[in-house]
Amino acid sequence: MSGAHDAHTRTSATLTLAGARAAVDAALTQAAAIGASMNVAVVDPGGALLAFARMDGAFAGSGDIARDKARTVVSFGGAPTDELYAAIEGEPAVRDGIAGREGVAAFGGGVPVVVDGELVGAVGASGGSAAQDKQVAQAGADAVR
């Protein structure tokens, strides 16, 4: 169908619960493989939480960080959280302003889930080093692609 309606709306894809669960399961498997206790969060493109898991022994406070990492990815157009920091670190006012916003986590561990070139959600992981968090989150995102 064509016409004025098309100029005002669009159809977009989003993760399903099944996709979010697949991402969480893959991320938890990766975390176990590297010997880390992690929190893993999966959000849809609007930042709404679809799935979350906290492994035995994972820090409870890291759960909020995992959710913030995933939400940060979708809030900034799909930029992985470590790349977001790299993009703003040279501008102290921008870096401090963005990093100081509630719910923003501009450090490694948040990655986009992109299917057919479209951002359909994000995975955030927290509980290890930034590199471990990114590795775990990426395993989750890769399970959906």
N, C-alpha and C positions, 0 to 999 in steps of 0.2 A: 504494500500500500504506500502511496506517495502523497505528498501534500503538506500543508502547514503543520500538521501533527508531527511529522518526522523532524521538523526543525526544532521542536520543543521537547522532545523526549528521545531516549535511546534505550536500547536493550543491552543489558550487561550481565555477565556471568558472575557467580559468586560460589564460594565453597559451600558444600553441603555438610551436614553433620558427618556423613560417611567419609568425606574427604578430610575433614578436620580430625576425625578419629584415626584415619590412616596416617596423617601427619604426626599426631601425638605418639602413636605406637612406634613409628620409625624413629622419632627423636628419642624416645625412651630407650629403644634398643641401642641406639648409638651412644647414649649417655652411659648405659650399662657396660658397653664394650670398652669405653675409655676409663671406666671406674669412677665415674662422677655421679653424685646424687643431684638431680636437677629438677627444676620447675619448668614446665613447658606450657605455653599458651598459644592458642590459635584463634585468630579473629577474622571476621569477614571484611570486605572493602570499606565498610563504614566504621570499623573498629569495634563492633560488637563481639563479645566473647562467644566462641562456638564450642571450644573444648579446652580443658585445663587438666593437668595432672601434676601432683607433687610426689616425687619418689620418696621412699622411706629414707630418712636421714637428710633430706634437702632442707635448707633453711627456709622457714616459713616466710620471712621477709622478702626472700627472692621471688616469691610468687607474684607480688605486685610488680616487681621489676620485669619479670617475664612478660606480664600483660602490657606493661608500659612499652617495652621494646616492640612487641607486635603492633600495638596501636601507633607507635611512632612511625613505623614503616608505612602503614596505610595513610597516615596523616600527612606524610611528606612524599606522596606520589609513588611509593614503592621503593624508595631509597633504602638500602640496607643501613642499619644504624651506624655501623662503623664508617661507611662511606659518607653518611650525613655529617658525622663529626669531622672527617677529613675535609669536607667541603667548607666547613665553617670555622675550623680551628685557626686560620690565619686572620680572621676578623674578630678581635676580642669582644666588641660590642654585640655583634650578631651571635657569636658563640655563647657568651654569657647570658644573653637575652633568651635564646632558644633553650639552652641547657637549664636555665632557671625556671622554665615553665613547668607547672605541675603536670605530671603524666608523660613528660618527654624523657626518653632515655637515648642519648646520642653516644652510645658506645656499643661495641660488638655484641651480637647475640640476637638481633632482629633481622629477619630476612623476608623478602616478598615471596608469595606464591603466585607465579605467573603461568597462565595456561593460554596457549594460542595468542601470545602477545598481550594478554589482558591481565591486569592485577585483580586476582580473585580473593585475596586474603593475605595473611602474613603469619609467621611463626616467630615466637620469642622464646628464648631459653635463658635461664639464669641459675647460677649455682657453682660455676667453675670459673676459670679465667675467661677473659673476653674471647680468646681464640677458641676455647672449648665450647663456650656458649654458642658461638657462630657455627661451629662444626655440627653441634647437636641440632640447632635450628635448621641448618641447611639440609640435614638428613630428613627432617620432617617435611620441608618444602619439596625436596626431590621426590618424595614418595607420592606426591600428588601430580606431578608434572607428567 
